[in-house]
Amino acid sequence: MFRIIIFLITNIAVLVIFSSVLYILGINIYTIYNLLILATIFGFSGSLISLYMSKYIALKLIDGEIIKIPKNDIEYWLLETINKQSKILNINNPELVVYNSSDLNAFTTGANRKSSLLAISTALINNMNKNEIKAVIAHEMSHIVNGDMVTMTLIQGVTNTFVIFLSRIFAQLFSNINLDENNKNDNQTVYFIASLILELIFGILANIIVLWFSRKREFYADAGAAKLVGIENMVTALNKLKMNYNKLNIDNSISSFCINGKYSYNFNELFMSHPTLEKRIQALVNRTYLN
């Protein structure tokens, strides 16, 4: 969830800056070729910046510190568990952060497999047994092995490129409908407003694609964790998350933004970053994503 928030904030900022710079400088792009080049540059810049700053931003958001030397038995056990799983998966150990939170949660971020961060909430550690915690760690380790952070960046970059490109093309068409050589400023204003509105519309549609991939990768991460620690342990961990969510009694209006979403087939599911826990559990029971 933290990665999605970071991606969205950074990319929206880049799109706004892009639009403002073009408007202030009075730059009109007349060829599709030049527009596509600029759209690609700005489309990928937000994703790449957010990818390489993700660890720093995540640490600031959760107010956490990387554990280099364990201070107690649980930190020692967590580092040992991460080390064992890293060796099995043949990847570098991700840096570990334990952060204070009342929500059972964990996430991983970082630019690549060699520079990743794994954060675990104190609530998750205090409310899960060791087998369940191992399953959660294995799930996050699977994200690292699968290269989900880089794949998310590429998908976000491509969708951003098309959002910028298509919004400018259609905005130019709208501004040319009532083209008046004597009112170039008015035409520029129409172009600027139209491009912003179209960016918002196309951006929402593009994020549906990004979130679809985000949901899909959770199934594969669950499957990867099941291979490491067993299906039963992974299902038990997901059930524990489900019980915690039910106790929180989160309002429907924000449930789609939470890691523990409610089971539904309605329109809101398109905007969920994670599939519902019921679907994830069912996929494990049915061995849908297990090869």
HELIX and SHEET records of a PDB file:
HELIX    1   1 PHE A    2  LEU A   25  1                                  24    
HELIX    2   2 ILE A   32  ILE A   62  1                                  31    
HELIX    3   3 ASP A   73  LEU A   89  1                                  17    
HELIX    4   4 THR A  122  ASN A  127  1                                   6    
HELIX    5   5 LYS A  130  VAL A  145  1                                  16    
HELIX    6   6 ASP A  148  ILE A  177  1                                  30    
HELIX    7   7 GLU A  181  ASN A  183  5                                   3    
HELIX    8   8 LYS A  184  VAL A  229  1                                  46    
HELIX    9   9 ILE A  231  LEU A  248  1                                  18    
HELIX   10  10 ASN A  252  SER A  255  1                                   4    
HELIX   11  11 PHE A  267  PHE A  271  5                                   5    
HELIX   12  12 LEU A  277  VAL A  285  1                                   9    
SHEET    1   A 3 GLU A  95  TYR A  99  0                                        
SHEET    2   A 3 SER A 115  SER A 121  1                                        
SHEET    3   A 3 ALA A 106  ASN A 112 -1                                        
END                                                                             
